[in-house]
Each structure stands twice: as structure tokens, then as C-alpha cells.
Amino acid sequence: RPTGETCVNCHEPGYDKLLAGWKSDFRMALTSVDSLLHLCRKIETPELSALRSRLDKLRKDRSLGVHNYAMVDGILKADNEWLVKFVKEHGLSVNLALPEPAE
């Protein structure tokens, strides 16, 4: 399996920074989608099943999105937007505000 070093050796100078940025973006986007999916953990719909399946495939690829960054980034952004709407429509959001201090 190729490593990041393999990629950097064949590409132009600075590719290592681009690669690191893509990997970081992928991890953050995946974390965001996973957090939203956690709110939906007790719900089963065809759309959620398809979304979970897509995420499983992205994880199994293990390239952290670098083989087709634009496509993976688009998928994760679209899934995130859809989940935000779904969570709001179904009242699944979590209030993370701290309680007011007692006087």
C-alpha cells in the first residue's frame, strides 16, 4: 500500500503540506458527520442507511480522502448538510450550554 511518502516523492515540492491538509480536512469532516449521526443512532431510514454505508466505504478505503479529495470532500459536505437539516427537523439536537450558576 502506498504511503504519504510515496506520494510526496512523485509530486511537486509542497505536496506534503497539501496532503497533510487533505487528511486533516477529511478527519474533521468525518468527525462532524459522525457526531451528527450519533444523534440519529436510534433512527433507521433508507437515507441514513445509505449515508452510513457511504461512510463505512470511506473509512475502509483508509486513504483519508487523498485519492480523490474533491469527490470525498463533496460527499462529506453534502452528507453533513443533509444531517444538519435532518437533525433539526427531527428535534435531535443536543443543548450543550452549561447551566446558569446558582446564586
N, CA, C and O atoms as a GROMACS GRO file, in nm:
protein
  412
    1ARG      N    1   0.085  -0.118   0.000
    1ARG     CA    2   0.000   0.000   0.000
    1ARG      C    3   0.089   0.124   0.000
    1ARG      O    4   0.181   0.134   0.082
    2PRO      N    5   0.063   0.218  -0.092
    2PRO     CA    6   0.144   0.340  -0.096
    2PRO      C    7   0.129   0.420   0.032
    2PRO      O    8   0.024   0.418   0.096
    3THR      N    9   0.233   0.489   0.068
    3THR     CA   10   0.230   0.575   0.186
    3THR      C   11   0.233   0.720   0.141
    3THR      O   12   0.250   0.749   0.023
    4GLY      N   13   0.217   0.811   0.235
    4GLY     CA   14   0.227   0.953   0.204
    4GLY      C   15   0.363   0.987   0.146
    4GLY      O   16   0.374   1.074   0.059
    5GLU      N   17   0.465   0.920   0.193
    5GLU     CA   18   0.600   0.944   0.141
    5GLU      C   19   0.608   0.909  -0.007
    5GLU      O   20   0.673   0.980  -0.083
    6THR      N   21   0.543   0.803  -0.047
    6THR     CA   22   0.541   0.763  -0.187
    6THR      C   23   0.479   0.874  -0.272
    6THR      O   24   0.531   0.908  -0.378
    7CYS      N   25   0.370   0.930  -0.226
    7CYS     CA   26   0.302   1.037  -0.299
    7CYS      C   27   0.392   1.160  -0.312
    7CYS      O   28   0.406   1.217  -0.419
    8VAL      N   29   0.454   1.198  -0.200
    8VAL     CA   30   0.537   1.318  -0.197
    8VAL      C   31   0.657   1.302  -0.290
    8VAL      O   32   0.698   1.400  -0.353
    9ASN      N   33   0.712   1.183  -0.299
    9ASN     CA   34   0.829   1.161  -0.384
    9ASN      C   35   0.798   1.182  -0.532
    9ASN      O   36   0.887   1.219  -0.608
   10CYS      N   37   0.674   1.161  -0.574
   10CYS     CA   38   0.638   1.173  -0.716
   10CYS      C   39   0.578   1.309  -0.751
   10CYS      O   40   0.569   1.342  -0.869
   11HIS      N   41   0.537   1.386  -0.653
   11HIS     CA   42   0.471   1.514  -0.680
   11HIS      C   43   0.566   1.630  -0.655
   11HIS      O   44   0.678   1.613  -0.607
   12GLU      N   45   0.518   1.749  -0.688
   12GLU     CA   46   0.597   1.870  -0.677
   12GLU      C   47   0.626   1.906  -0.530
   12GLU      O   48   0.557   1.859  -0.440
   13PRO      N   49   0.728   1.990  -0.509
   13PRO     CA   50   0.756   2.036  -0.372
   13PRO      C   51   0.633   2.103  -0.311
   13PRO      O   52   0.560   2.175  -0.380
   14GLY      N   53   0.611   2.080  -0.185
   14GLY     CA   54   0.496   2.136  -0.115
   14GLY      C   55   0.376   2.043  -0.112
   14GLY      O   56   0.277   2.070  -0.044
   15TYR      N   57   0.386   1.933  -0.187
   15TYR     CA   58   0.274   1.839  -0.190
   15TYR      C   59   0.248   1.778  -0.052
   15TYR      O   60   0.135   1.745  -0.018
   16ASP      N   61   0.355   1.765   0.026
   16ASP     CA   62   0.339   1.709   0.160
   16ASP      C   63   0.244   1.793   0.245
   16ASP      O   64   0.167   1.739   0.323
   17LYS      N   65   0.251   1.926   0.229
   17LYS     CA   66   0.162   2.014   0.305
   17LYS      C   67   0.018   2.002   0.255
   17LYS      O   68  -0.076   2.002   0.334
   18LEU      N   69   0.003   1.991   0.124
   18LEU     CA   70  -0.129   1.972   0.066
   18LEU      C   71  -0.190   1.840   0.114
   18LEU      O   72  -0.307   1.835   0.152
   19LEU      N   73  -0.112   1.736   0.112
   19LEU     CA   74  -0.155   1.604   0.157
   19LEU      C   75  -0.197   1.606   0.304
   19LEU      O   76  -0.300   1.550   0.341
   20ALA      N   77  -0.116   1.672   0.386
   20ALA     CA   78  -0.149   1.682   0.530
   20ALA      C   79  -0.279   1.759   0.550
   20ALA      O   80  -0.360   1.723   0.635
   21GLY      N   81  -0.300   1.865   0.471
   21GLY     CA   82  -0.423   1.943   0.481
   21GLY      C   83  -0.545   1.861   0.442
   21GLY      O   84  -0.649   1.868   0.507
   22TRP      N   85  -0.532   1.784   0.334
   22TRP     CA   86  -0.642   1.698   0.291
   22TRP      C   87  -0.678   1.596   0.399
   22TRP      O   88  -0.795   1.574   0.428
   23LYS      N   89  -0.576   1.536   0.457
   23LYS     CA   90  -0.601   1.435   0.562
   23LYS      C   91  -0.669   1.499   0.683
   23LYS      O   92  -0.761   1.441   0.741
   24SER      N   93  -0.623   1.617   0.720
   24SER     CA   94  -0.683   1.688   0.833
   24SER      C   95  -0.828   1.725   0.803
   24SER      O   96  -0.916   1.707   0.888
   25ASP      N   97  -0.853   1.778   0.682
   25ASP     CA   98  -0.990   1.812   0.643
   25ASP      C   99  -1.080   1.689   0.648
   25ASP      O  100  -1.194   1.697   0.695
   26PHE      N  101  -1.030   1.577   0.598
   26PHE     CA  102  -1.108   1.453   0.597
   26PHE      C  103  -1.144   1.411   0.739
   26PHE      O  104  -1.260   1.379   0.768
   27ARG      N  105  -1.047   1.412   0.827
   27ARG     CA  106  -1.073   1.372   0.966
   27ARG      C  107  -1.176   1.463   1.032
   27ARG      O  108  -1.267   1.416   1.101
   28MET      N  109  -1.162   1.594   1.012
   28MET     CA  110  -1.257   1.688   1.073
   28MET      C  111  -1.397   1.671   1.016
   28MET      O  112  -1.495   1.672   1.090
   29ALA      N  113  -1.407   1.654   0.885
   29ALA     CA  114  -1.538   1.636   0.822
   29ALA      C  115  -1.602   1.506   0.868
   29ALA      O  116  -1.722   1.503   0.895
   30LEU      N  117  -1.524   1.401   0.877
   30LEU     CA  118  -1.575   1.272   0.922
   30LEU      C  119  -1.622   1.280   1.066
   30LEU      O  120  -1.724   1.222   1.102
   31THR      N  121  -1.547   1.350   1.149
   31THR     CA  122  -1.585   1.368   1.290
   31THR      C  123  -1.717   1.442   1.301
   31THR      O  124  -1.802   1.408   1.383
   32SER      N  125  -1.734   1.545   1.219
   32SER     CA  126  -1.859   1.622   1.220
   32SER      C  127  -1.977   1.534   1.179
   32SER      O  128  -2.082   1.535   1.245
   33VAL      N  129  -1.961   1.459   1.071
   33VAL     CA  130  -2.070   1.372   1.025
   33VAL      C  131  -2.098   1.263   1.129
   33VAL      O  132  -2.214   1.232   1.157
   34ASP      N  133  -1.993   1.207   1.187
   34ASP     CA  134  -2.012   1.104   1.290
   34ASP      C  135  -2.088   1.159   1.410
   34ASP      O  136  -2.174   1.090   1.466
   35SER      N  137  -2.057   1.281   1.450
   35SER     CA  138  -2.127   1.342   1.564
   35SER      C  139  -2.276   1.359   1.535
   35SER      O  140  -2.360   1.332   1.620
   36LEU      N  141  -2.307   1.404   1.414
   36LEU     CA  142  -2.447   1.419   1.376
   36LEU      C  143  -2.516   1.284   1.366
   36LEU      O  144  -2.631   1.269   1.407
   37LEU      N  145  -2.446   1.186   1.312
   37LEU     CA  146  -2.503   1.051   1.302
   37LEU      C  147  -2.531   0.992   1.440
   37LEU      O  148  -2.626   0.917   1.459
   38HIS      N  149  -2.448   1.026   1.536
   38HIS     CA  150  -2.468   0.977   1.672
   38HIS      C  151  -2.604   1.024   1.725
   38HIS      O  152  -2.672   0.951   1.797
   39LEU      N  153  -2.642   1.146   1.689
   39LEU     CA  154  -2.773   1.196   1.732
   39LEU      C  155  -2.886   1.116   1.669
   39LEU      O  156  -2.997   1.114   1.722
   40CYS      N  157  -2.859   1.052   1.556
   40CYS     CA  158  -2.961   0.976   1.482
   40CYS      C  159  -2.951   0.826   1.507
   40CYS      O  160  -3.012   0.747   1.436
   41ARG      N  161  -2.875   0.787   1.607
   41ARG     CA  162  -2.843   0.645   1.626
   41ARG      C  163  -2.964   0.555   1.647
   41ARG      O  164  -2.957   0.435   1.620
   42LYS      N  165  -3.075   0.610   1.695
   42LYS     CA  166  -3.193   0.528   1.720
   42LYS      C  167  -3.294   0.534   1.605
   42LYS      O  168  -3.404   0.481   1.616
   43ILE      N  169  -3.254   0.597   1.495
   43ILE     CA  170  -3.344   0.615   1.381
   43ILE      C  171  -3.290   0.537   1.262
   43ILE      O  172  -3.170   0.540   1.234
   44GLU      N  173  -3.379   0.469   1.194
   44GLU     CA  174  -3.343   0.397   1.071
   44GLU      C  175  -3.430   0.449   0.958
   44GLU      O  176  -3.552   0.438   0.962
   45THR      N  177  -3.367   0.504   0.857
   45THR     CA  178  -3.436   0.542   0.734
   45THR      C  179  -3.348   0.496   0.620
   45THR      O  180  -3.228   0.474   0.640
   46PRO      N  181  -3.403   0.482   0.501
   46PRO     CA  182  -3.319   0.445   0.386
   46PRO      C  183  -3.205   0.545   0.363
   46PRO      O  184  -3.094   0.507   0.327
   47GLU      N  185  -3.234   0.674   0.384
   47GLU     CA  186  -3.132   0.777   0.364
   47GLU      C  187  -3.019   0.764   0.465
   47GLU      O  188  -2.901   0.774   0.429
   48LEU      N  189  -3.053   0.741   0.591
   48LEU     CA  190  -2.950   0.724   0.694
   48LEU      C  191  -2.870   0.596   0.670
   48LEU      O  192  -2.748   0.594   0.690
   49SER      N  193  -2.936   0.491   0.627
   49SER     CA  194  -2.865   0.366   0.596
   49SER      C  195  -2.765   0.387   0.482
   49SER      O  196  -2.653   0.338   0.489
   50ALA      N  197  -2.806   0.459   0.379
   50ALA     CA  198  -2.717   0.487   0.267
   50ALA      C  199  -2.599   0.573   0.312
   50ALA      O  200  -2.486   0.551   0.269
   51LEU      N  201  -2.626   0.670   0.396
   51LEU     CA  202  -2.521   0.757   0.446
   51LEU      C  203  -2.421   0.678   0.530
   51LEU      O  204  -2.300   0.693   0.515
   52ARG      N  205  -2.472   0.594   0.617
   52ARG     CA  206  -2.382   0.511   0.700
   52ARG      C  207  -2.297   0.419   0.613
   52ARG      O  208  -2.178   0.399   0.640
   53SER      N  209  -2.357   0.364   0.509
   53SER     CA  210  -2.284   0.277   0.417
   53SER      C  211  -2.173   0.353   0.345
   53SER      O  212  -2.062   0.302   0.330
   54ARG      N  213  -2.203   0.476   0.300
   54ARG     CA  214  -2.102   0.559   0.234
   54ARG      C  215  -1.984   0.586   0.327
   54ARG      O  216  -1.869   0.576   0.287
   55LEU      N  217  -2.015   0.619   0.452
   55LEU     CA  218  -1.908   0.648   0.548
   55LEU      C  219  -1.823   0.524   0.575
   55LEU      O  220  -1.701   0.533   0.586
   56ASP      N  221  -1.887   0.410   0.585
   56ASP     CA  222  -1.811   0.285   0.604
   56ASP      C  223  -1.715   0.262   0.489
   56ASP      O  224  -1.601   0.220   0.510
   57LYS      N  225  -1.760   0.288   0.367
   57LYS     CA  226  -1.673   0.271   0.250
   57LYS      C  227  -1.556   0.369   0.253
   57LYS      O  228  -1.444   0.333   0.219
   58LEU      N  229  -1.583   0.493   0.293
   58LEU     CA  230  -1.475   0.591   0.301
   58LEU      C  231  -1.372   0.551   0.406
   58LEU      O  232  -1.252   0.568   0.385
   59ARG      N  233  -1.420   0.499   0.518
   59ARG     CA  234  -1.327   0.454   0.624
   59ARG      C  235  -1.244   0.334   0.578
   59ARG      O  236  -1.123   0.328   0.602
   60LYS      N  237  -1.308   0.240   0.511
   60LYS     CA  238  -1.239   0.119   0.466
   60LYS      C  239  -1.132   0.149   0.362
   60LYS      O  240  -1.035   0.074   0.350
   61ASP      N  241  -1.150   0.256   0.286
   61ASP     CA  242  -1.052   0.295   0.185
   61ASP      C  243  -0.917   0.329   0.250
   61ASP      O  244  -0.812   0.304   0.192
   62ARG      N  245  -0.920   0.385   0.369
   62ARG     CA  246  -0.802   0.419   0.450
   62ARG      C  247  -0.707   0.520   0.385
   62ARG      O  248  -0.597   0.543   0.437
   63SER      N  249  -0.745   0.579   0.272
   63SER     CA  250  -0.657   0.680   0.211
   63SER      C  251  -0.679   0.818   0.271
   63SER      O  252  -0.610   0.914   0.236
   64LEU      N  253  -0.776   0.828   0.362
   64LEU     CA  254  -0.813   0.955   0.424
   64LEU      C  255  -0.853   1.060   0.321
   64LEU      O  256  -0.829   1.179   0.338
   65GLY      N  257  -0.914   1.012   0.213
   65GLY     CA  258  -0.969   1.101   0.113
   65GLY      C  259  -0.872   1.156   0.012
   65GLY      O  260  -0.913   1.235  -0.074
   66VAL      N  261  -0.745   1.120   0.017
   66VAL     CA  262  -0.647   1.184  -0.071
   66VAL      C  263  -0.649   1.132  -0.214
   66VAL      O  264  -0.598   1.200  -0.303
   67HIS      N  265  -0.706   1.016  -0.238
   67HIS     CA  266  -0.706   0.964  -0.375
   67HIS      C  267  -0.802   1.038  -0.466
   67HIS      O  268  -0.782   1.044  -0.587
   68ASN      N  269  -0.906   1.095  -0.410
   68ASN     CA  270  -0.998   1.179  -0.486
   68ASN      C  271  -1.057   1.280  -0.389
   68ASN      O  272  -1.174   1.271  -0.351
   69TYR      N  273  -0.973   1.374  -0.350
   69TYR     CA  274  -1.010   1.469  -0.245
   69TYR      C  275  -1.139   1.545  -0.278
   69TYR      O  276  -1.227   1.558  -0.193
   70ALA      N  277  -1.150   1.595  -0.400
   70ALA     CA  278  -1.268   1.676  -0.435
   70ALA      C  279  -1.397   1.595  -0.420
   70ALA      O  280  -1.496   1.646  -0.369
   71MET      N  281  -1.395   1.471  -0.465
   71MET     CA  282  -1.515   1.388  -0.455
   71MET      C  283  -1.548   1.358  -0.308
   71MET      O  284  -1.663   1.374  -0.266
   72VAL      N  285  -1.449   1.316  -0.232
   72VAL     CA  286  -1.472   1.281  -0.092
   72VAL      C  287  -1.516   1.403  -0.013
   72VAL      O  288  -1.607   1.395   0.069
   73ASP      N  289  -1.452   1.516  -0.037
   73ASP     CA  290  -1.490   1.640   0.031
   73ASP      C  291  -1.634   1.676  -0.002
   73ASP      O  292  -1.710   1.717   0.087
   74GLY      N  293  -1.672   1.663  -0.128
   74GLY     CA  294  -1.810   1.692  -0.168
   74GLY      C  295  -1.911   1.600  -0.102
   74GLY      O  296  -2.017   1.644  -0.058
   75ILE      N  297  -1.877   1.473  -0.094
   75ILE     CA  298  -1.966   1.375  -0.029
   75ILE      C  299  -1.985   1.411   0.118
   75ILE      O  300  -2.098   1.415   0.167
   76LEU      N  301  -1.875   1.436   0.187
   76LEU     CA  302  -1.884   1.465   0.330
   76LEU      C  303  -1.956   1.596   0.357
   76LEU      O  304  -2.032   1.607   0.454
   77LYS      N  305  -1.934   1.697   0.274
   77LYS     CA  306  -2.005   1.824   0.292
   77LYS      C  307  -2.155   1.807   0.269
   77LYS      O  308  -2.237   1.858   0.345
   78ALA      N  309  -2.190   1.735   0.162
   78ALA     CA  310  -2.332   1.712   0.133
   78ALA      C  311  -2.399   1.630   0.244
   78ALA      O  312  -2.510   1.661   0.286
   79ASP      N  313  -2.330   1.527   0.292
   79ASP     CA  314  -2.385   1.445   0.400
   79ASP      C  315  -2.400   1.528   0.528
   79ASP      O  316  -2.500   1.514   0.599
   80ASN      N  317  -2.302   1.612   0.556
   80ASN     CA  318  -2.309   1.697   0.675
   80ASN      C  319  -2.428   1.792   0.665
   80ASN      O  320  -2.504   1.807   0.762
   81GLU      N  321  -2.445   1.857   0.550
   81GLU     CA  322  -2.557   1.949   0.533
   81GLU      C  323  -2.691   1.877   0.547
   81GLU      O  324  -2.783   1.927   0.611
   82TRP      N  325  -2.702   1.759   0.486
   82TRP     CA  326  -2.826   1.682   0.495
   82TRP      C  327  -2.854   1.644   0.640
   82TRP      O  328  -2.968   1.653   0.687
   83LEU      N  329  -2.752   1.601   0.711
   83LEU     CA  330  -2.770   1.560   0.851
   83LEU      C  331  -2.808   1.678   0.941
   83LEU      O  332  -2.892   1.663   1.029
   84VAL      N  333  -2.748   1.792   0.919
   84VAL     CA  334  -2.784   1.911   0.998
   84VAL      C  335  -2.933   1.939   0.982
   84VAL      O  336  -3.004   1.963   1.080
   85LYS      N  337  -2.980   1.935   0.859
   85LYS     CA  338  -3.123   1.958   0.833
   85LYS      C  339  -3.208   1.849   0.897
   85LYS      O  340  -3.310   1.879   0.961
   86PHE      N  341  -3.169   1.723   0.881
   86PHE     CA  342  -3.243   1.610   0.937
   86PHE      C  343  -3.252   1.620   1.089
   86PHE      O  344  -3.359   1.602   1.147
   87VAL      N  345  -3.140   1.650   1.152
   87VAL     CA  346  -3.135   1.661   1.299
   87VAL      C  347  -3.229   1.773   1.346
   87VAL      O  348  -3.303   1.755   1.442
   88LYS      N  349  -3.225   1.886   1.278
   88LYS     CA  350  -3.313   1.998   1.317
   88LYS      C  351  -3.459   1.962   1.297
   88LYS      O  352  -3.543   1.988   1.383
   89GLU      N  353  -3.490   1.901   1.181
   89GLU     CA  354  -3.630   1.866   1.151
   89GLU      C  355  -3.687   1.765   1.250
   89GLU      O  356  -3.807   1.764   1.276
   90HIS      N  357  -3.601   1.680   1.304
   90HIS     CA  358  -3.648   1.576   1.396
   90HIS      C  359  -3.622   1.610   1.543
   90HIS      O  360  -3.641   1.525   1.630
   91GLY      N  361  -3.580   1.733   1.570
   91GLY     CA  362  -3.559   1.777   1.708
   91GLY      C  363  -3.456   1.695   1.782
   91GLY      O  364  -3.472   1.667   1.901
   92LEU      N  365  -3.350   1.656   1.713
   92LEU     CA  366  -3.250   1.568   1.773
   92LEU      C  367  -3.130   1.642   1.829
   92LEU      O  368  -3.038   1.579   1.881
   93SER      N  369  -3.128   1.772   1.818
   93SER     CA  370  -3.010   1.845   1.861
   93SER      C  371  -2.992   1.834   2.013
   93SER      O  372  -3.086   1.810   2.088
   94VAL      N  373  -2.870   1.852   2.052
   94VAL     CA  374  -2.835   1.844   2.194
   94VAL      C  375  -2.795   1.983   2.239
   94VAL      O  376  -2.716   2.049   2.172
   95ASN      N  377  -2.849   2.028   2.351
   95ASN     CA  378  -2.813   2.157   2.406
   95ASN      C  379  -2.688   2.138   2.491
   95ASN      O  380  -2.693   2.078   2.598
   96LEU      N  381  -2.578   2.191   2.442
   96LEU     CA  382  -2.451   2.176   2.514
   96LEU      C  383  -2.420   2.296   2.602
   96LEU      O  384  -2.310   2.306   2.656
   97ALA      N  385  -2.514   2.387   2.617
   97ALA     CA  386  -2.492   2.505   2.700
   97ALA      C  387  -2.482   2.462   2.846
   97ALA      O  388  -2.552   2.372   2.892
   98LEU      N  389  -2.392   2.528   2.917
   98LEU     CA  390  -2.377   2.500   3.059
   98LEU      C  391  -2.492   2.565   3.135
   98LEU      O  392  -2.540   2.671   3.096
   99PRO      N  393  -2.536   2.502   3.243
   99PRO     CA  394  -2.645   2.561   3.322
   99PRO      C  395  -2.595   2.691   3.387
   99PRO      O  396  -2.477   2.709   3.415
  100GLU      N  397  -2.690   2.780   3.409
  100GLU     CA  398  -2.657   2.904   3.478
  100GLU      C  399  -2.612   2.872   3.621
  100GLU      O  400  -2.671   2.787   3.687
  101PRO      N  401  -2.509   2.941   3.669
  101PRO     CA  402  -2.464   2.915   3.806
  101PRO      C  403  -2.571   2.954   3.909
  101PRO      O  404  -2.641   3.054   3.891
  102ALA      N  405  -2.581   2.876   4.015
  102ALA     CA  406  -2.677   2.906   4.122
  102ALA      C  407  -2.628   3.026   4.201
  102ALA      O  408  -2.509   3.044   4.222
  103GLU      N  409  -2.723   3.107   4.244
  103GLU     CA  410  -2.684   3.226   4.321
  103GLU      C  411  -2.674   3.194   4.466
  103GLU      O  412  -2.643   3.281   4.546
   0.00000   0.00000   0.00000
